[in-house]
């Protein structure tokens, strides 16, 4: 069954901010103080009618109130405690899930502080590793170091000549001094080069900043991956430009040129110097490779139109977002422009109606809207408008090395921030059968079960023998919604043999019998049998 969010600490905090006692709030909610006390300690769930009443009494937006902050913080705390920084010390094994539950519930500010400190530590560690590798391997450093030694040797030699030979004619002395001045200028330039080399990335960045992908993902999560202003702007544009489903490419090019003075050029790859897409905001001009499939051409043009058409909306959203770096803000702008493009090509009401009609059949939606598999999956995860929601979906994209490039946990599943996702998830298995749809029932360690659909995809290269990009996309929902999807037909979600036991990641997984465990879990002190890959608690 779908799990209700843990809202106890949030309700307690909001009550305290309004200087209300438990008795006062309980009276306004028309419940007993003892029942409210159980809610605030997550011993009772919040019903939908009570949630509406809380929003009214506390004067807070329901979306902000219902967001499951506690579970998200708890999941991230569990994940960071799997870092060797903590697991190397045996005393850290005394920490239990119950301890963290209590910390998150009783001290949300302290929990956030721990996360912030760890993020800063991780950032500093990554910077040091990066700079160490760069200094040891980069040819620029080696060349600059050689030039430094050469210049210093030259300056020292002339200085010794001048020092040891007092009878040098004035003309020769001035000549030597001139050479030393020239070599000193070269020395200064070499030092500047080395300093820019070291500080270009890493050292001059604020240690407190977070990776842009993490910040943007959190921003999307805080908005439930739905932006009403962009949806309305997309609907207005579709109506004004009369795009329809057919001939969108030419209509978009015409609209971009005549309404926004945006020139769109589709040419060969040589003109783009190996790039597939290049956007010049000064002209403005969008250059696209004719190697891109048609749906990608359409999406890129719609995204570029979004940068101009929704500029004020995007700037305001980004300004209000808790982003700590220019890179995060730039990525967020691009993400919102892509959101707008998806809303233009897959209009909310029309797409939701079609999705429900075909029971979320991804292939049928691809064909009906002339879109890619990833575009359809991504759009489904954004259908979260109040009163007109689709199934709550999670969305995940990984490359062939397991790196997560997109994630949204709208279904309630926990997707790791640090490191790879559990190898039992079918997003990995999809690579074994490219272009085939993989269906899986996944049961997490907390008992929650999810239906997951995945597919491995290949982005075409620029030509023969040129590299291609391989990645896999997965979309899924809580098993309680599975009956609404065509992929559950003939699938008994209560049959144990069909359910794959899994976790979030090895470090935070409680399962002792997993043959694919790569790391010891922080939740028990077992060792891993190197032959079977399984935990063996009896090994000493």
N, C-alpha and C positions, 0 to 999 in steps of 0.2 A: 504493500500500500504506500501511497505517497506520504512522505513525512511532513509534519507541520514544522514551521520554522521555530527556532528557539528565540523568544522575544523577551524573556524575563528580565535580563539586565537592562535592556533598552527601556522597557516600561518603568523599571525602578529608577533609572537615570532621569527619564523625562518627568516622572512624578517629583523627584527631588529638585529638578530645575524650576519647577512651578511651586515649590514650597508647600506641597500637599502631603498630608499623612496618608497612610494606607487606608485608614477609616474614611477620610474625606473622599478619596478617589473611588473607593468601593461603593460609597453611597451614591455618587454621581453615575456610576456604572450599573447601579442597582444589583450588586452582588455582595456577598459577605466579605468582610475583611480577611477572614481565614482563607477563602477561596482565592482572593487576590494575592495573598502571601504565597500560596502554592504556585500561582502563575508566575510571580516574580522570581521564583526559584526553579522554574522550568519543570515543576511537578504536575502541572496541568497545561493542556494546550489551549490556544486562543481560538475560539470559534469565529466563524465569519461575522455573525451579527455583533459579537463582542468587539471584533476588530474595527468594524465601522463605528461603534460607540466610542472606542478608545480614540479614534481619529477625531471625532467630534469634540470629545471632552478635553483632550490634550491639544487640540487645534494644530494637528500635524497631518501632512499629506499621507494618504494610505500607502502609497508606494514606498515612501521613506520608512514608514512604520513597519510594514510587512517584510522588508528586506531582511534576510537571515544573516545579519552581521556576525552573530556569535559563532555560528557553524563555520563561516568562512575564516574567521580569526582562529578558531580551534584547529581547523584543517591545516592552516599555514604554520601554526605553532608546532603541530605534530611533525610537519615536514622539516622545519628547520632544526628540530631536535634530533633528526636523523643525521645531521652533519657530523663528520668525525670530530669537529671541534667539541661536541658534547659527548659523543659516544666513546671517545678515547678514555674518558674518566669513568671508572666503575661506579662512582657515586651518582653519576647521572642516571644510571639504570633504576634508581629509587623513584624517579619521577614516573607517575602513572597517568593514564588518560583521565582518571578521576581528579588528579591534582590539577591538570590543565583545565578541565571542565570548571573546577572551582575558581581558578584564577580568572578565566574569561568571564564567568558569571559575576564574580565579586569585584573584579578590578579591570574593567575594560580599558581604562587609560593605561594601566601598567602593561597590559597585553599588547596594546598598540606600540608602546615604548620599546618593548622587547623586539617586536618585529622591525621597528625603525632602526634599532641598534644593529640587528643582524643584517639588515639590508646594507647598512653603511659598511659593516665588516666585509660582507661578500663583495661589495663594490671595490673596496680598497684591495682585497685579496686578488680580485680579477685584474685590477690595474697593475699591481706589482708583477703578477705572472706575465701579463701582456708586455710590460716594459722590459722585463728580464729576457723574454724570448726575442723581443725586437732588438735589444742591445747586443745579444749574442749571435744573432743570425743575419741582421740586415746588412746589406753590402754598403749602404750609405754610411753606417757607423764605422765599418772597417776602413773605408776610403778616407773618411774625415779624420780618424785616429792616425792613419798613416801620414796624411798631410800635416797634421798638427806636429807630429814628431819631426818631420822634415823641416818645417818652418822654424821650430824651436832650436833645432840643431844648427840651422843657418844663422839665426840671430845670435846664438851663443858663440859660434865660431868667430863672427865679426867682432863681437864684444870682447872676446879674449885677445884678438889681434890688436884692437885699440888699447886694451889694458896693458898688454905686455910690451908693446912697441911705442914708446913715447916719442921716438924720433921720426915718426911717419910724417911725410910732407902734408901740409894743410889740404892740398888738392885731393890727395888720396884719402885723408881722414874724412873730408866731406863726402867723398864718393862712398866710403864704407857706411857712414851715417845715413846716407840716402837709401842705400840698400836695406839697412836695418829698419828704417821707417816704412819702406815698401813691404818688407816681410812682416812687420808688425801689423800693417793694415790687413794683410792676408790672414794673419793669426786671428785678428778680431773677427773677420768674416767667417773663419772656420768655427770659432767659438759660437757665433750666432747661429750657424747652421746646426751645430750639435744641440744647442739649447732648444731650437725650434723642433729638432728631431725628437728630443726627449719629451717636450711639453705639448707637442701637437695633440696628443691624445693621452688621457689618463691623469697626468700630474696636475694640469691646470683645471681639470674638471672638479666640481664640488664632490667631495666624498659622500655627501648625503644624498646625491641624486640617485635615482633608480633607473634600471634599464627602460628605455622608451616603451618597449612592447608590454612590460608589466604594468606601467602606468596607464597606457591606453586601454589595456584589457580591464583594469580596475574601473576606469572611467565608463566603459561600456557596461560593465556589470552593475555599476551604481545606477545606471539609467535603464536597467533591464533590457539593454540592447534595443531600445525603442526611442525614437526622437520624433515627437509629434509635429514639430515645426518643419522638419525636413520632409515628412510624409505629406503634409498639406502643400508644401512648395512643389513637390513632385507631382501631386494630383493636379495642381493648377497648371503646371507646365504641360503635362500630357493633354489636358483639355485645350489649352491655348494653341499648342503646336499640332494637335490632332495626329499624334504619332501612330496610334494603332499598333497592331502586331506585325504588320507586313511593311516592307520597304523602309524599315526604321533607319538603316544605314544612311541612305540618301537624304531622308527627311531630317535626321540629326545633323548631317553635314550642312544642309541648307539652312537650318535654324541657327546653328552656331555662327555661320558666316553673316547672315542677314540681321540677326537680333543682337549678337554679342561681338561682332567683328572678330570672331575667332576663326582663323584659317586652319583647315584640316587637310593635311597632305598624307596620302598613302603611297609610299614608294618602296624601292628595293632596299635591301639591307645595307648595301655599300654606302648609300646616301646617309644612313643613320650611324655609320661607324660601329656596326655590331650591336647597336641598341634596338630593342623592339618598340620602345616608346620614348618620346622626348617631348616635354612640354616647356615652351618658352613663354613665360608670363609677360615679358616685355613687349612682344609683338602684338597681340598674343598669337601663338601658333602651336598646333599639335601635330607632330610628325609620327606616323605609325608605319610599322613594317608590314608589307603585304604577306609576310610569313604568318601573321597572326590569324587565327580562325575568325570567321565572321562575327560570332557572338562576342569575342574579345574586342574586336574593333568597335562594335556598337557600345560595349560597356565603357571602353576608354574614352570615347567621345562624350558619352553621357556624364562620366566623371569630370571631365574637363569643363563641360557646361556647368556642372554643379559648383565648381570652384568660383565661377563668376556669378551665376544666378543666385546662389545661396551664400555669397561671401559674407554678408552681414550676420546671418544666422550662425555660420560656422565660426566666425571670429568671436562672437559673443559666447558660444558654447565652450570654445577653447579657453577663453579668458576666465570663465567661471570654473574651469576644471582644475583640480589640484595637481598640476603638472609642474615638475621641478626643473625642466631643461628645455632648451630650444629644440632639441631633437625630438623630445616627446610632443611638443606643441606642433611641430611640422608633421609628425606621424599622425597625430590626432586630426589635423586638418585633412590629410589624405584619406584617413579612415572615414570621416564624415562625408567627404565628397563621394567615396565609394558607396557609402550607405545611400546617399541620394540617387546615385546611378541605379542601384538595385531597386529602389522605390519607383523610379521612372520606368524601368523595363519590366518590373513585376509589380504592378499597382496593388496596393494593400488589399482592398475589398475584393477585387477581381481574382487576385491570386489566392486569398484565403478561401473564397467560395470554391474555386477550382480544386484546391488542396483537399477540402472536406469532401467534395464530390467524388474524387478518385481515391479517397482514403489514403492520402499522402503517398501515392505512387510516384516516386521520384522520376522514373522514366517518362511517365505520361506528362508530368509537369514540364520536364525538359522539352518534350516535343510540342506541347501546347504553346509554350512561351518562347520557343527557340532559344533556350538558354543552356548553359553548361550544368553538369552535375553539381559542381561546387557552388555555382550561383544559386541554384534552387535550394540546396541545403542551407546555405548562409541566409537566404531570405526567409526560410521557414523559422529560423532561430530569432528573427526580428519581429514576428507577428505577435506582439505583446500589448496591443492597444487595449486599454481598460474597456471591458464590455464586449470586445470583439477579438478575443485571444484565440490563437491556435493551441495545439498541444504544447506544453512547456518542453522545449527541446534543449539539449546540450549540443555543442558543435565543436569539432576538434580537427585540426589539420597537422600532420606530422610529415617530415621528410623521411627518406629511406634510412637515415641514421638515427631516427627517433626524436629529432629536435622538434619541439612544438612551436609552430609559427602562428597558429590561431587557436583560440579557446574561448568558450563561453559555456558556463555550467548552469544554464537555465533550468535543467531538469532536476537539479539537486545533487547530481553526481559531483564528486570532488576531483578536479583535474590538477595535477601537481604543478607548482610554479618552478621548483628547483629540481633539475634532473628529469629523467624519462618517466613515462607512464608505464603502468603494469604491463608486462609482456603478454599477459593473457587477453588483453583487450583486442578485439578483432580489427582495430585500425592497423595493427601490425600484420595480422594474417592476410590482410587485403593484398599485400605486395606479392603473395604467392599466386594469386589469381587476378592479374591486372584486368581492369575493365569489367570484372564480375562483381555483382552485388553480394555482399556477405551479411548474413543475419545472425545475430547472437543474443542469447539471454545471459546477462551478466549479473552475478550476485556479489555485492560488496560485503565487507567484513561486518558492517553494522546491520546486515540483513536486507538492505534495500536492493531491489532487483530492477534492472534496466534492460530495455530492448534497444539494441544498437545495430545500425545499418552502416556499412562501410564500403568503400571502393577505392582501389588504387588507380591513380591517374598519371598520365605522362604529358608534360608540356613539350610540344615539338621544339626541336632546335632550329637553327637558322639554315640548315642545309645538311647534306650528306656528310657523315663523319663528325658532325659538330655536336657538342654535349646537349643532352636533354635533361629536363628536370623531372624527377620522380617523387611523388608524394601521395599520401592517402588522406581521405576525408572520411570522417565518421559523424553521424548524427543519431541521436537517440532520445528516449523518453523514459519516464518511470513506467514500470510494467503495468501499473494501474490504468494507463492510457493505451496500452498495446492493442486493445480490441478495436480502436479507432483507425488502426493502420493496416493496410493490405498485407504487410509483411508478417503479421501475426496469424494469418489464415493457416489453419491446420497445425498451429503451434500451441501445444499445451504448456502454458506458462507456469503451471504448477507441477510439471513432471520433473523430478530432480535430475534425471539423466540428461535433460536438455539444458540445464543451467550450468554455466561455467563459473566456478568460485574464483574470485579475483580480489584485488585490492587497488589502492591508489598508486603506490610505489613500493618497492621491496623494503625500504627503510621503515615505512610506517604500516606495514602489513602484519596482521596477527597470525596469519595462516602458517602452520608448522609443516604442512605436507605438500608444499609446492615444489615441483620438480624444476621450476624455472627461476627459483630465487637466486639473485645475483649478489645480494648484500644481506648481512644480518639485520634483523629488525631491532629497532630500539625498544620494542615492547616486550622482549624477553631476552634472556642471556644465553640463548643456545648458540652453538657453532654450526657452521655449514659443512656438510659432508661433500668434499670436493669431487667425489665420484658420482654421487647421485644428485647433487645440488640441493639436497633437502636438509632441513634443520634436524640435528640430533642432540637432544637435550642431555643424553647420557654420556656423550663424549666428554672426556676430561683432558 
